[in-house]
Amino acid sequence: MRTLATPLLALCLATGFAHAAEVERIRLQSTEMVVEITPALGGRLLHAGRIGRPNLIKIGEPVVSQPAPAVSPEADDIGYLGHDVWLGPQSGWWSDQDVNSSRRAAKAVWPPDPYLAFATTHVVARSPERLVLEGVDSPVTGVRLLKSFAFDPADPSTLVVTAIARNIRERPLSRDLWFNTRTSAATRVYVPVADARDVRVEAAEETAPAWRIEGGVFSLLPAPPDAALRRGKVFLQPSAGWMAGFADGQAFVIRFEHQPRSAIHPEQGQVELYLDHALDLQAGLLEMEVHAPFRTLEPGEAMQAQERWTVRPYDGPETQEAQVAFLCEQLDLCVDAH
């Protein structure tokens, strides 16, 4: 049974949990942008946005109510949200480990690795504009993660997000690095996609997200007024290495190294969008995900992936035509739509 929130928790809920969470937050700031990362919860990013503008990153209530989760092979998922790093493919999350035999036998695809999601990381380097965090050795995934967050010295509106995964096992393992950035379902998202054949949707027919490709740009369509629920995942092969979201007077661009389809594990897409919302779009969830190439690592070998987050002010019309034009004119993200 749901109980009434305590006054502190109610205050946290009303203010979007800003600075009320009991987890430590480390603030990085340039002249244009601010981010907050906690060394707890696997080294999770909890806030990103222009100075003085709302947080673009969606975080969950457990950031406040469960700031110190237990880390074990039996741990279940907790909805902290924020920006996180997983290892793909999802079908392999529990199939290549010896610490939870029941999940291995079930070929479980949920929850994510608790050691990557929940363990407290170690601060390796810290300055006002840069933070490096090292995670723990995971007996589930077989890697140790190193995460770096740093503002681009040449562009104060851009944050460089880097993840390095090192094989800690005494045998080879095959994985990919997987960035997952959570935002509100009200975010208008665009991905350059050349053809409908580059799109795959996994969802129940009655809840599947609606979408279109117009002028070489993929977008999600608004749900019809009578649609009570939209829930599903869209797998995309982008035609260029970026995607963008518009929310709260801000344009949020994630750039990454564009990969051929052959480099990405066949179960995944280089870009993936998970959508889950009911009638209240703002309360719903949109995950903006990027996969790096699927690789086999020898013992002790490491692989690296990187995203570049650019956040610019946007006060123009809430239309695809205007927003895509802004991306082209202001961020040089023009799409060849032939």
BATIDREN-394338 format. One record per residue (C-alpha): residue in one letter; x, y, z. Coordinates in Angstrom, 1 decimal, decimal comma. Layout:
# residues N
<r><res>A</res><u>X</u><v>Y</v><w>Z</w></r>
...
***
This chain:
# residues 338
<r><res>M</res><u>0,0</u><v>0,0</v><w>0,0</w></r>
<r><res>R</res><u>1,3</u><v>3,5</v><w>-0,9</w></r>
<r><res>T</res><u>2,0</u><v>5,7</v><w>2,1</w></r>
<r><res>L</res><u>2,0</u><v>9,5</v><w>2,3</w></r>
<r><res>A</res><u>5,3</u><v>11,2</v><w>1,6</w></r>
<r><res>T</res><u>7,2</u><v>12,7</v><w>4,5</w></r>
<r><res>P</res><u>7,6</u><v>16,5</v><w>4,4</w></r>
<r><res>L</res><u>11,2</u><v>16,1</v><w>3,2</w></r>
<r><res>L</res><u>10,3</u><v>13,7</v><w>0,5</w></r>
<r><res>A</res><u>7,3</u><v>15,8</v><w>-0,5</w></r>
<r><res>L</res><u>9,7</u><v>18,8</v><w>-0,8</w></r>
<r><res>C</res><u>12,0</u><v>16,7</v><w>-2,9</w></r>
<r><res>L</res><u>9,2</u><v>15,6</v><w>-5,2</w></r>
<r><res>A</res><u>7,9</u><v>19,2</v><w>-5,6</w></r>
<r><res>T</res><u>11,4</u><v>20,5</v><w>-6,6</w></r>
<r><res>G</res><u>12,3</u><v>17,7</v><w>-8,9</w></r>
<r><res>F</res><u>14,7</u><v>16,3</v><w>-6,3</w></r>
<r><res>A</res><u>17,2</u><v>19,1</v><w>-7,0</w></r>
<r><res>H</res><u>20,0</u><v>19,1</v><w>-4,4</w></r>
<r><res>A</res><u>17,7</u><v>17,2</v><w>-2,0</w></r>
<r><res>A</res><u>18,9</u><v>13,7</v><w>-2,8</w></r>
<r><res>E</res><u>21,1</u><v>12,2</v><w>-0,1</w></r>
<r><res>V</res><u>23,6</u><v>10,9</v><w>-2,7</w></r>
<r><res>E</res><u>26,6</u><v>13,1</v><w>-3,2</w></r>
<r><res>R</res><u>26,4</u><v>15,3</v><w>-6,2</w></r>
<r><res>I</res><u>29,4</u><v>16,8</v><w>-7,9</w></r>
<r><res>R</res><u>28,7</u><v>19,9</v><w>-10,0</w></r>
<r><res>L</res><u>30,6</u><v>20,7</v><w>-13,1</w></r>
<r><res>Q</res><u>30,0</u><v>24,1</v><w>-14,8</w></r>
<r><res>S</res><u>31,1</u><v>26,0</v><w>-17,8</w></r>
<r><res>T</res><u>30,1</u><v>29,5</v><w>-18,8</w></r>
<r><res>E</res><u>27,0</u><v>28,1</v><w>-20,5</w></r>
<r><res>M</res><u>26,1</u><v>24,7</v><w>-19,1</w></r>
<r><res>V</res><u>25,9</u><v>22,8</v><w>-15,8</w></r>
<r><res>V</res><u>25,9</u><v>19,1</v><w>-15,0</w></r>
<r><res>E</res><u>25,7</u><v>17,1</v><w>-11,8</w></r>
<r><res>I</res><u>27,0</u><v>13,6</v><w>-11,4</w></r>
<r><res>T</res><u>26,9</u><v>11,4</v><w>-8,3</w></r>
<r><res>P</res><u>29,8</u><v>9,0</v><w>-7,6</w></r>
<r><res>A</res><u>27,1</u><v>6,7</v><w>-6,1</w></r>
<r><res>L</res><u>24,7</u><v>4,6</v><w>-8,2</w></r>
<r><res>G</res><u>27,5</u><v>3,5</v><w>-10,6</w></r>
<r><res>G</res><u>28,6</u><v>7,1</v><w>-11,3</w></r>
<r><res>R</res><u>25,3</u><v>8,4</v><w>-12,7</w></r>
<r><res>L</res><u>24,7</u><v>11,7</v><w>-14,3</w></r>
<r><res>L</res><u>21,6</u><v>13,4</v><w>-12,7</w></r>
<r><res>H</res><u>21,4</u><v>16,9</v><w>-14,2</w></r>
<r><res>A</res><u>22,3</u><v>18,5</v><w>-17,5</w></r>
<r><res>G</res><u>21,1</u><v>21,8</v><w>-18,9</w></r>
<r><res>R</res><u>21,8</u><v>25,4</v><w>-19,7</w></r>
<r><res>I</res><u>22,6</u><v>27,6</v><w>-16,7</w></r>
<r><res>G</res><u>19,3</u><v>28,9</v><w>-15,3</w></r>
<r><res>R</res><u>17,2</u><v>26,5</v><w>-17,4</w></r>
<r><res>P</res><u>15,5</u><v>23,3</v><w>-16,3</w></r>
<r><res>N</res><u>17,1</u><v>19,9</v><w>-16,0</w></r>
<r><res>L</res><u>16,9</u><v>17,9</v><w>-19,3</w></r>
<r><res>I</res><u>17,6</u><v>14,6</v><w>-17,5</w></r>
<r><res>K</res><u>14,8</u><v>12,7</v><w>-16,0</w></r>
<r><res>I</res><u>15,5</u><v>11,1</v><w>-12,6</w></r>
<r><res>G</res><u>13,4</u><v>8,9</v><w>-10,4</w></r>
<r><res>E</res><u>12,1</u><v>9,2</v><w>-6,9</w></r>
<r><res>P</res><u>14,5</u><v>6,4</v><w>-5,6</w></r>
<r><res>V</res><u>17,4</u><v>8,9</v><w>-5,9</w></r>
<r><res>V</res><u>15,9</u><v>10,4</v><w>-2,7</w></r>
<r><res>S</res><u>14,3</u><v>7,4</v><w>-1,0</w></r>
<r><res>Q</res><u>16,9</u><v>4,7</v><w>-1,8</w></r>
<r><res>P</res><u>20,2</u><v>6,5</v><w>-1,9</w></r>
<r><res>A</res><u>22,3</u><v>3,5</v><w>-0,8</w></r>
<r><res>P</res><u>21,1</u><v>0,3</v><w>-2,6</w></r>
<r><res>A</res><u>22,5</u><v>-3,1</v><w>-1,8</w></r>
<r><res>V</res><u>24,9</u><v>-4,4</v><w>-4,5</w></r>
<r><res>S</res><u>24,6</u><v>-8,1</v><w>-5,0</w></r>
<r><res>P</res><u>23,9</u><v>-10,6</v><w>-7,8</w></r>
<r><res>E</res><u>20,3</u><v>-10,9</v><w>-6,6</w></r>
<r><res>A</res><u>19,6</u><v>-7,1</v><w>-6,7</w></r>
<r><res>D</res><u>16,6</u><v>-6,0</v><w>-8,8</w></r>
<r><res>D</res><u>16,3</u><v>-2,9</v><w>-10,8</w></r>
<r><res>I</res><u>15,6</u><v>0,4</v><w>-9,1</w></r>
<r><res>G</res><u>14,3</u><v>3,3</v><w>-11,1</w></r>
<r><res>Y</res><u>17,0</u><v>5,9</v><w>-10,5</w></r>
<r><res>L</res><u>17,0</u><v>6,8</v><w>-14,3</w></r>
<r><res>G</res><u>19,5</u><v>9,7</v><w>-15,1</w></r>
<r><res>H</res><u>22,3</u><v>8,9</v><w>-17,6</w></r>
<r><res>D</res><u>23,8</u><v>5,4</v><w>-17,2</w></r>
<r><res>V</res><u>26,1</u><v>3,1</v><w>-19,1</w></r>
<r><res>W</res><u>25,2</u><v>-0,5</v><w>-19,8</w></r>
<r><res>L</res><u>27,0</u><v>-3,3</v><w>-21,6</w></r>
<r><res>G</res><u>25,2</u><v>-4,9</v><w>-24,6</w></r>
<r><res>P</res><u>23,7</u><v>-7,0</v><w>-25,9</w></r>
<r><res>Q</res><u>20,8</u><v>-7,2</v><w>-23,5</w></r>
<r><res>S</res><u>20,3</u><v>-10,9</v><w>-24,2</w></r>
<r><res>G</res><u>23,8</u><v>-11,5</v><w>-22,7</w></r>
<r><res>W</res><u>23,3</u><v>-9,6</v><w>-19,4</w></r>
<r><res>W</res><u>23,0</u><v>-12,8</v><w>-17,3</w></r>
<r><res>S</res><u>24,0</u><v>-15,6</v><w>-19,7</w></r>
<r><res>D</res><u>27,8</u><v>-15,2</v><w>-19,2</w></r>
<r><res>Q</res><u>28,2</u><v>-15,2</v><w>-15,4</w></r>
<r><res>D</res><u>28,4</u><v>-17,7</v><w>-12,4</w></r>
<r><res>V</res><u>27,1</u><v>-15,6</v><w>-9,5</w></r>
<r><res>N</res><u>23,3</u><v>-16,0</v><w>-10,2</w></r>
<r><res>S</res><u>22,6</u><v>-19,4</v><w>-11,7</w></r>
<r><res>S</res><u>18,8</u><v>-18,9</v><w>-11,8</w></r>
<r><res>R</res><u>19,1</u><v>-15,8</v><w>-14,0</w></r>
<r><res>R</res><u>21,6</u><v>-17,5</v><w>-16,2</w></r>
<r><res>A</res><u>19,3</u><v>-20,5</v><w>-16,6</w></r>
<r><res>A</res><u>16,3</u><v>-18,2</v><w>-17,4</w></r>
<r><res>K</res><u>18,4</u><v>-16,2</v><w>-19,9</w></r>
<r><res>A</res><u>17,2</u><v>-13,2</v><w>-18,1</w></r>
<r><res>V</res><u>17,2</u><v>-9,9</v><w>-20,0</w></r>
<r><res>W</res><u>16,4</u><v>-7,8</v><w>-16,8</w></r>
<r><res>P</res><u>17,6</u><v>-6,3</v><w>-14,5</w></r>
<r><res>P</res><u>20,8</u><v>-4,5</v><w>-15,7</w></r>
<r><res>D</res><u>24,0</u><v>-5,4</v><w>-14,0</w></r>
<r><res>P</res><u>23,7</u><v>-4,3</v><w>-10,3</w></r>
<r><res>Y</res><u>27,5</u><v>-3,8</v><w>-10,0</w></r>
<r><res>L</res><u>27,5</u><v>-1,2</v><w>-12,8</w></r>
<r><res>A</res><u>24,2</u><v>0,4</v><w>-11,7</w></r>
<r><res>F</res><u>24,5</u><v>0,6</v><w>-7,9</w></r>
<r><res>A</res><u>28,1</u><v>0,4</v><w>-6,7</w></r>
<r><res>T</res><u>29,8</u><v>3,6</v><w>-5,5</w></r>
<r><res>T</res><u>32,6</u><v>4,7</v><w>-7,8</w></r>
<r><res>H</res><u>36,0</u><v>6,1</v><w>-6,9</w></r>
<r><res>V</res><u>36,9</u><v>9,7</v><w>-7,9</w></r>
<r><res>V</res><u>40,0</u><v>9,5</v><w>-9,9</w></r>
<r><res>A</res><u>40,3</u><v>13,1</v><w>-11,0</w></r>
<r><res>R</res><u>38,2</u><v>16,2</v><w>-10,3</w></r>
<r><res>S</res><u>38,2</u><v>19,9</v><w>-11,3</w></r>
<r><res>P</res><u>35,4</u><v>22,4</v><w>-11,9</w></r>
<r><res>E</res><u>35,1</u><v>21,3</v><w>-15,5</w></r>
<r><res>R</res><u>36,1</u><v>17,7</v><w>-15,4</w></r>
<r><res>L</res><u>35,3</u><v>14,5</v><w>-13,4</w></r>
<r><res>V</res><u>36,7</u><v>11,0</v><w>-13,8</w></r>
<r><res>L</res><u>35,1</u><v>8,0</v><w>-11,9</w></r>
<r><res>E</res><u>36,3</u><v>4,4</v><w>-11,7</w></r>
<r><res>G</res><u>33,8</u><v>1,7</v><w>-10,9</w></r>
<r><res>V</res><u>34,1</u><v>-1,7</v><w>-9,3</w></r>
<r><res>D</res><u>34,9</u><v>-5,1</v><w>-10,9</w></r>
<r><res>S</res><u>31,6</u><v>-6,6</v><w>-12,0</w></r>
<r><res>P</res><u>31,3</u><v>-10,4</v><w>-11,6</w></r>
<r><res>V</res><u>28,1</u><v>-10,2</v><w>-13,7</w></r>
<r><res>T</res><u>29,4</u><v>-8,4</v><w>-16,9</w></r>
<r><res>G</res><u>33,1</u><v>-9,1</v><w>-16,4</w></r>
<r><res>V</res><u>34,2</u><v>-5,5</v><w>-16,8</w></r>
<r><res>R</res><u>35,3</u><v>-2,5</v><w>-14,8</w></r>
<r><res>L</res><u>34,1</u><v>0,9</v><w>-16,1</w></r>
<r><res>L</res><u>35,9</u><v>4,2</v><w>-16,1</w></r>
<r><res>K</res><u>33,7</u><v>7,2</v><w>-16,8</w></r>
<r><res>S</res><u>34,8</u><v>10,7</v><w>-17,7</w></r>
<r><res>F</res><u>32,7</u><v>13,9</v><w>-18,0</w></r>
<r><res>A</res><u>34,5</u><v>17,0</v><w>-19,3</w></r>
<r><res>F</res><u>33,5</u><v>20,3</v><w>-20,9</w></r>
<r><res>D</res><u>35,0</u><v>20,9</v><w>-24,3</w></r>
<r><res>P</res><u>37,6</u><v>23,8</v><w>-23,9</w></r>
<r><res>A</res><u>36,7</u><v>25,1</v><w>-27,3</w></r>
<r><res>D</res><u>32,9</u><v>25,0</v><w>-26,8</w></r>
<r><res>P</res><u>31,4</u><v>25,6</v><w>-23,3</w></r>
<r><res>S</res><u>28,0</u><v>24,4</v><w>-24,5</w></r>
<r><res>T</res><u>29,4</u><v>20,9</v><w>-25,1</w></r>
<r><res>L</res><u>30,1</u><v>18,1</v><w>-22,6</w></r>
<r><res>V</res><u>32,2</u><v>15,1</v><w>-23,6</w></r>
<r><res>V</res><u>31,0</u><v>11,9</v><w>-22,0</w></r>
<r><res>T</res><u>33,4</u><v>9,0</v><w>-22,2</w></r>
<r><res>A</res><u>33,2</u><v>5,4</v><w>-21,0</w></r>
<r><res>I</res><u>36,0</u><v>2,8</v><w>-21,0</w></r>
<r><res>A</res><u>35,3</u><v>-0,9</v><w>-20,2</w></r>
<r><res>R</res><u>38,1</u><v>-3,2</v><w>-19,3</w></r>
<r><res>N</res><u>37,9</u><v>-7,0</v><w>-19,3</w></r>
<r><res>I</res><u>38,7</u><v>-8,2</v><w>-15,8</w></r>
<r><res>R</res><u>38,3</u><v>-11,9</v><w>-16,6</w></r>
<r><res>E</res><u>41,0</u><v>-14,3</v><w>-17,5</w></r>
<r><res>R</res><u>39,3</u><v>-15,2</v><w>-20,8</w></r>
<r><res>P</res><u>37,9</u><v>-13,2</v><w>-23,7</w></r>
<r><res>L</res><u>34,5</u><v>-11,7</v><w>-23,5</w></r>
<r><res>S</res><u>32,2</u><v>-10,0</v><w>-26,1</w></r>
<r><res>R</res><u>30,3</u><v>-6,9</v><w>-25,3</w></r>
<r><res>D</res><u>29,4</u><v>-3,4</v><w>-26,5</w></r>
<r><res>L</res><u>29,3</u><v>-0,1</v><w>-24,6</w></r>
<r><res>W</res><u>25,7</u><v>1,2</v><w>-24,3</w></r>
<r><res>F</res><u>24,8</u><v>4,8</v><w>-23,3</w></r>
<r><res>N</res><u>21,3</u><v>5,4</v><w>-21,9</w></r>
<r><res>T</res><u>20,1</u><v>9,0</v><w>-21,4</w></r>
<r><res>R</res><u>16,7</u><v>9,4</v><w>-19,8</w></r>
<r><res>T</res><u>14,5</u><v>12,4</v><w>-20,6</w></r>
<r><res>S</res><u>10,8</u><v>13,3</v><w>-20,4</w></r>
<r><res>A</res><u>8,5</u><v>11,7</v><w>-22,9</w></r>
<r><res>A</res><u>7,5</u><v>15,2</v><w>-23,8</w></r>
<r><res>T</res><u>10,9</u><v>15,7</v><w>-25,4</w></r>
<r><res>R</res><u>10,7</u><v>16,1</v><w>-29,2</w></r>
<r><res>V</res><u>13,4</u><v>13,8</v><w>-30,6</w></r>
<r><res>Y</res><u>14,9</u><v>13,7</v><w>-34,1</w></r>
<r><res>V</res><u>17,3</u><v>11,1</v><w>-35,6</w></r>
<r><res>P</res><u>18,7</u><v>11,2</v><w>-39,2</w></r>
<r><res>V</res><u>17,4</u><v>8,0</v><w>-40,8</w></r>
<r><res>A</res><u>17,5</u><v>7,4</v><w>-44,6</w></r>
<r><res>D</res><u>14,8</u><v>4,8</v><w>-45,0</w></r>
<r><res>A</res><u>12,0</u><v>3,1</v><w>-43,2</w></r>
<r><res>R</res><u>13,9</u><v>-0,2</v><w>-43,6</w></r>
<r><res>D</res><u>16,3</u><v>1,3</v><w>-41,1</w></r>
<r><res>V</res><u>13,6</u><v>1,3</v><w>-38,4</w></r>
<r><res>R</res><u>12,4</u><v>-1,7</v><w>-36,3</w></r>
<r><res>V</res><u>9,8</u><v>-1,4</v><w>-33,5</w></r>
<r><res>E</res><u>9,3</u><v>-3,8</v><w>-30,6</w></r>
<r><res>A</res><u>6,0</u><v>-3,2</v><w>-28,9</w></r>
<r><res>A</res><u>2,5</u><v>-4,5</v><w>-28,4</w></r>
<r><res>E</res><u>0,4</u><v>-3,3</v><w>-31,4</w></r>
<r><res>E</res><u>-2,0</u><v>-1,3</v><w>-29,3</w></r>
<r><res>T</res><u>0,7</u><v>0,6</v><w>-27,5</w></r>
<r><res>A</res><u>3,4</u><v>0,9</v><w>-30,3</w></r>
<r><res>P</res><u>4,9</u><v>4,4</v><w>-30,7</w></r>
<r><res>A</res><u>3,9</u><v>6,1</v><w>-33,9</w></r>
<r><res>W</res><u>6,6</u><v>7,6</v><w>-36,1</w></r>
<r><res>R</res><u>7,5</u><v>9,0</v><w>-39,5</w></r>
<r><res>I</res><u>10,5</u><v>9,8</v><w>-41,6</w></r>
<r><res>E</res><u>10,3</u><v>13,2</v><w>-43,3</w></r>
<r><res>G</res><u>13,2</u><v>14,8</v><w>-45,2</w></r>
<r><res>G</res><u>15,6</u><v>12,2</v><w>-44,0</w></r>
<r><res>V</res><u>14,7</u><v>12,8</v><w>-40,3</w></r>
<r><res>F</res><u>13,0</u><v>10,2</v><w>-38,0</w></r>
<r><res>S</res><u>10,6</u><v>11,6</v><w>-35,4</w></r>
<r><res>L</res><u>8,0</u><v>10,2</v><w>-33,0</w></r>
<r><res>L</res><u>4,5</u><v>11,3</v><w>-33,6</w></r>
<r><res>P</res><u>2,2</u><v>12,6</v><w>-30,9</w></r>
<r><res>A</res><u>-0,2</u><v>9,9</v><w>-29,5</w></r>
<r><res>P</res><u>-3,9</u><v>10,3</v><w>-30,5</w></r>
<r><res>P</res><u>-6,0</u><v>12,0</v><w>-27,9</w></r>
<r><res>D</res><u>-7,8</u><v>8,7</v><w>-27,0</w></r>
<r><res>A</res><u>-4,5</u><v>6,8</v><w>-26,6</w></r>
<r><res>A</res><u>-4,1</u><v>5,9</v><w>-22,9</w></r>
<r><res>L</res><u>-0,7</u><v>4,4</v><w>-23,2</w></r>
<r><res>R</res><u>2,3</u><v>4,4</v><w>-25,5</w></r>
<r><res>R</res><u>5,1</u><v>1,9</v><w>-24,7</w></r>
<r><res>G</res><u>7,7</u><v>0,3</v><w>-26,9</w></r>
<r><res>K</res><u>11,2</u><v>0,4</v><w>-28,3</w></r>
<r><res>V</res><u>12,4</u><v>1,7</v><w>-31,6</w></r>
<r><res>F</res><u>15,7</u><v>0,4</v><w>-33,1</w></r>
<r><res>L</res><u>17,3</u><v>2,7</v><w>-35,6</w></r>
<r><res>Q</res><u>20,2</u><v>2,6</v><w>-38,0</w></r>
<r><res>P</res><u>21,0</u><v>6,3</v><w>-38,3</w></r>
<r><res>S</res><u>22,4</u><v>7,9</v><w>-41,5</w></r>
<r><res>A</res><u>24,7</u><v>10,2</v><w>-39,4</w></r>
<r><res>G</res><u>26,2</u><v>10,2</v><w>-35,9</w></r>
<r><res>W</res><u>23,8</u><v>12,4</v><w>-34,0</w></r>
<r><res>M</res><u>20,3</u><v>12,7</v><w>-32,5</w></r>
<r><res>A</res><u>18,6</u><v>15,7</v><w>-30,9</w></r>
<r><res>G</res><u>15,9</u><v>16,4</v><w>-28,4</w></r>
<r><res>F</res><u>14,0</u><v>19,7</v><w>-27,8</w></r>
<r><res>A</res><u>12,5</u><v>20,5</v><w>-24,3</w></r>
<r><res>D</res><u>12,2</u><v>23,3</v><w>-21,9</w></r>
<r><res>G</res><u>13,6</u><v>26,0</v><w>-24,2</w></r>
<r><res>Q</res><u>16,7</u><v>23,9</v><w>-25,0</w></r>
<r><res>A</res><u>18,1</u><v>21,9</v><w>-27,9</w></r>
<r><res>F</res><u>19,9</u><v>18,8</v><w>-26,7</w></r>
<r><res>V</res><u>22,2</u><v>17,2</v><w>-29,2</w></r>
<r><res>I</res><u>24,0</u><v>13,9</v><w>-28,7</w></r>
<r><res>R</res><u>26,8</u><v>13,3</v><w>-31,2</w></r>
<r><res>F</res><u>28,6</u><v>9,9</v><w>-31,5</w></r>
<r><res>E</res><u>30,8</u><v>8,1</v><w>-34,0</w></r>
<r><res>H</res><u>28,6</u><v>6,8</v><w>-36,8</w></r>
<r><res>Q</res><u>28,9</u><v>3,1</v><w>-37,3</w></r>
<r><res>P</res><u>27,9</u><v>0,7</v><w>-40,2</w></r>
<r><res>R</res><u>25,1</u><v>-1,7</v><w>-39,3</w></r>
<r><res>S</res><u>27,6</u><v>-4,5</v><w>-39,4</w></r>
<r><res>A</res><u>29,5</u><v>-3,1</v><w>-36,4</w></r>
<r><res>I</res><u>26,4</u><v>-3,1</v><w>-34,1</w></r>
<r><res>H</res><u>25,2</u><v>-6,3</v><w>-32,5</w></r>
<r><res>P</res><u>22,2</u><v>-7,6</v><w>-34,6</w></r>
<r><res>E</res><u>19,9</u><v>-7,6</v><w>-31,6</w></r>
<r><res>Q</res><u>20,4</u><v>-3,9</v><w>-31,1</w></r>
<r><res>G</res><u>20,4</u><v>-0,6</v><w>-33,1</w></r>
<r><res>Q</res><u>23,1</u><v>2,0</v><w>-33,0</w></r>
<r><res>V</res><u>20,4</u><v>4,4</v><w>-31,8</w></r>
<r><res>E</res><u>17,5</u><v>3,1</v><w>-29,7</w></r>
<r><res>L</res><u>14,5</u><v>5,1</v><w>-28,4</w></r>
<r><res>Y</res><u>12,4</u><v>3,6</v><w>-25,5</w></r>
<r><res>L</res><u>9,1</u><v>5,4</v><w>-25,0</w></r>
<r><res>D</res><u>6,7</u><v>4,9</v><w>-22,1</w></r>
<r><res>H</res><u>3,9</u><v>7,3</v><w>-21,3</w></r>
<r><res>A</res><u>0,2</u><v>7,6</v><w>-20,5</w></r>
<r><res>L</res><u>-1,9</u><v>10,7</v><w>-20,9</w></r>
<r><res>D</res><u>0,6</u><v>12,9</v><w>-19,0</w></r>
<r><res>L</res><u>3,5</u><v>13,2</v><w>-21,4</w></r>
<r><res>Q</res><u>5,7</u><v>15,1</v><w>-19,0</w></r>
<r><res>A</res><u>5,5</u><v>12,3</v><w>-16,5</w></r>
<r><res>G</res><u>6,4</u><v>9,7</v><w>-19,1</w></r>
<r><res>L</res><u>9,9</u><v>8,4</v><w>-20,0</w></r>
<r><res>L</res><u>11,9</u><v>8,7</v><w>-23,2</w></r>
<r><res>E</res><u>15,3</u><v>6,9</v><w>-23,3</w></r>
<r><res>M</res><u>17,8</u><v>8,2</v><w>-25,9</w></r>
<r><res>E</res><u>20,3</u><v>5,3</v><w>-26,3</w></r>
<r><res>V</res><u>23,5</u><v>4,7</v><w>-28,3</w></r>
<r><res>H</res><u>25,4</u><v>1,5</v><w>-28,9</w></r>
<r><res>A</res><u>29,1</u><v>1,4</v><w>-29,7</w></r>
<r><res>P</res><u>30,5</u><v>-1,4</v><w>-31,8</w></r>
<r><res>F</res><u>30,3</u><v>-5,0</v><w>-30,5</w></r>
<r><res>R</res><u>33,8</u><v>-6,2</v><w>-29,7</w></r>
<r><res>T</res><u>35,6</u><v>-9,2</v><w>-28,3</w></r>
<r><res>L</res><u>38,1</u><v>-8,1</v><w>-25,5</w></r>
<r><res>E</res><u>41,1</u><v>-10,3</v><w>-24,5</w></r>
<r><res>P</res><u>41,9</u><v>-10,5</v><w>-20,8</w></r>
<r><res>G</res><u>42,9</u><v>-7,0</v><w>-19,6</w></r>
<r><res>E</res><u>42,0</u><v>-5,3</v><w>-22,9</w></r>
<r><res>A</res><u>39,7</u><v>-2,2</v><w>-22,9</w></r>
<r><res>M</res><u>37,4</u><v>-0,5</v><w>-25,3</w></r>
<r><res>Q</res><u>36,2</u><v>3,1</v><w>-25,3</w></r>
<r><res>A</res><u>33,1</u><v>4,9</v><w>-26,5</w></r>
<r><res>Q</res><u>32,2</u><v>8,6</v><w>-26,4</w></r>
<r><res>E</res><u>29,3</u><v>11,0</v><w>-26,8</w></r>
<r><res>R</res><u>29,4</u><v>14,8</v><w>-27,2</w></r>
<r><res>W</res><u>26,4</u><v>16,5</v><w>-25,6</w></r>
<r><res>T</res><u>25,7</u><v>20,1</v><w>-26,8</w></r>
<r><res>V</res><u>22,9</u><v>22,1</v><w>-25,2</w></r>
<r><res>R</res><u>21,9</u><v>25,4</v><w>-26,8</w></r>
<r><res>P</res><u>19,0</u><v>27,7</v><w>-26,0</w></r>
<r><res>Y</res><u>16,0</u><v>27,3</v><w>-28,3</w></r>
<r><res>D</res><u>13,0</u><v>29,6</v><w>-28,1</w></r>
<r><res>G</res><u>11,6</u><v>29,0</v><w>-31,6</w></r>
<r><res>P</res><u>8,4</u><v>27,3</v><w>-32,7</w></r>
<r><res>E</res><u>7,6</u><v>23,8</v><w>-31,5</w></r>
<r><res>T</res><u>7,4</u><v>22,4</v><w>-35,0</w></r>
<r><res>Q</res><u>9,6</u><v>19,8</v><w>-36,8</w></r>
<r><res>E</res><u>10,3</u><v>22,2</v><w>-39,6</w></r>
<r><res>A</res><u>11,6</u><v>25,0</v><w>-37,3</w></r>
<r><res>Q</res><u>13,6</u><v>22,7</v><w>-35,0</w></r>
<r><res>V</res><u>15,3</u><v>20,7</v><w>-37,8</w></r>
<r><res>A</res><u>16,1</u><v>24,0</v><w>-39,5</w></r>
<r><res>F</res><u>17,7</u><v>25,2</v><w>-36,2</w></r>
<r><res>L</res><u>19,8</u><v>22,0</v><w>-36,1</w></r>
<r><res>C</res><u>21,1</u><v>22,7</v><w>-39,6</w></r>
<r><res>E</res><u>21,6</u><v>26,4</v><w>-39,3</w></r>
<r><res>Q</res><u>23,0</u><v>26,6</v><w>-35,7</w></r>
<r><res>L</res><u>24,7</u><v>23,3</v><w>-35,2</w></r>
<r><res>D</res><u>25,6</u><v>22,3</v><w>-38,8</w></r>
<r><res>L</res><u>23,5</u><v>19,1</v><w>-38,6</w></r>
<r><res>C</res><u>22,0</u><v>19,3</v><w>-42,1</w></r>
<r><res>V</res><u>20,4</u><v>16,2</v><w>-43,5</w></r>
<r><res>D</res><u>20,8</u><v>15,0</v><w>-47,1</w></r>
<r><res>A</res><u>17,3</u><v>13,8</v><w>-47,7</w></r>
<r><res>H</res><u>17,6</u><v>12,3</v><w>-51,2</w></r>
***
